[in-house]
Amino acid sequence: VGQDRLISGVAFSPDGRTVASAGADSTVILWGATGRAPAAPRGGDVSPEELEAHWAALAAGDPERVEGGAAGPREVRRGAAWTPEEGNAGLADRLASAEGREATAIEQVTPVPLAPPAGEDAARRWRGAMEAALGFVPAAGAAERALWQRFLRGRYDDVAGLNAAHGTSHPDFGAVPLPADWPSAEAHRTDWRDFSARADGGRVRGRWHDFLARRYRRVERLNRAWETAWPEIGLAALPDALPQTAAAQTDWLHFERQVLAMHRTAHRFSVLLPVADVAADPYELEARLGLARRIVELEKPAHTVFDVRYYWAFFRVGEARLETDTQIGAGSRAPELVPDAVLGRTYVGASFVGGPAAPTGGDRLVLAC
């Protein structure tokens, strides 16, 4: 395909998942929207001719033949940060590249953990690789898994009793993951329902469920997008490993990178006071700031912090009418917008040094500073 580009070779296992993707250059080939081979036509009897036409259309990239409207084999160019288009294999390749190696086929098909590994050095390298690949370090899934493991330790005497009830074979409680789908064992379901109803850690869990409820409205739509069987949205677990489908990966990425980030800074706000002349009496402006601070301090929520600042309110886009609410002036060079610099009252670069007017005429040029 060209000497300046490396296209990865992709092989599929019998269940349709990618099992090999050679090469870790900036261009990879993925199939469909999730790295899975598209499903064959649904329905009753499918003739060999119809099946052959189906796969021929997929090879040609017919978007109507692929679930979700995505084309068949396609080229995905990697940007600065990982995207769900790269799938699990793409993230595994990025993490392996951070260690100076190529990801193995097993690593590409094994869901990438969203929690740090054991060991201080390994955890530090993992955090650095995740920061480079995602732009942030995942933390919600790891915190939720720790709460889930602590809940199970309090319910079962030992890991043998847990394995017998859940039908699992975990070596210890620290190896128990969060459920990626609705559990099959009845005891596992009961434990997860009881854990989901607990208050500890419920703030992030509640935000996750609210986020999913706003996005999907009904659990049936969630299950179709995620290929899961959750009985209700309020029981969907936070991922502690990269989800399988592109929709689930996108949901997790938006929630962890955007929703949680906004909530972490939502307790900060600014109060902006309008001012029509920045050359007004500074003592009067300071008195107004002090009054505003006292009022906001009395009315603000207890957990919030704030600051109070002035802003130039003479012209606001969408709220002012030219020549009716505004006046034509010198713009940014207007003297009322650029006051003389006074030590302790103005910002460097936002004003001019004051003093007497420069002399005019004569045989010398005066340079303004």
Buried (B, 14 or more C-beta within 10 A) or exposed (E): EEEEEBBBEBEBEEEBBBBBBEBBEEBBBBBBBBBBBBEEEEEEEEEEEEEEEBBEBBEEEEEEBBEEEBBBBBEBEBEEBBBBBBBBBBBBBBBBBBEEEBBEBEBBBBBBBBBBEEEEEEEEBBBEBBEBBBEBBBBBBBBBBBBBBBBBBEBBEEBEEBBEBBEBEBEEBEEBBBBBBBBEEEBBBEBBBEBBEEEEBEEBBEBBBEBBBEBBEEBEBBBEBBBBEBEBBBBBBBBBBBBBBBBBBBBBBBBBBEBBEEEEEEEEEEBEBEBEEBEBEBEEBEEBBEEBBEEBEEEBEEEEEBEBEBEEEBEEEEEEEEEEEEEEEEEEEEEBBBBEBEEEEBEEEEBEEEEEEEEEEEEEEEEEE
